[in-house]
Amino acid sequence: MFSPSGFYSKTRNLRVRPVPEMQVCLVFTPDAPKLYTLNTTAWLVLELCDGRSGKGLEAAYVGALGSTLTRKEAQSELRSIVKDLERKGIVKRRPKRVK
């Protein structure tokens, strides 16, 4: 579940391979071996999960989208993507900032 006060970062040991010519990013999770293909939106969220807070993540995501979606639509989309990335073991939420 998305938490504005949680801090989001990529899971350790991920193998991330951008494939910009196909507008996807491949992510391998070696600890639970699985290969995922992220679309450009999920790829953006993954890149924004650099240890920032949920509030910071929302602000960065809404800012990156500009006027493409309303703020409420962008927040809903972000929460859905983060939930999916967490479920797949690609992103982790922590109660405090990890350096």
Summary of the structure (lengths in Angstrom):
residues: 99
radius of gyration: 13.0
end to end distance: 22.1
largest distance: 38.1
contacts: 270
relative contact order: 0.26
helix: 41%
strand: 29%
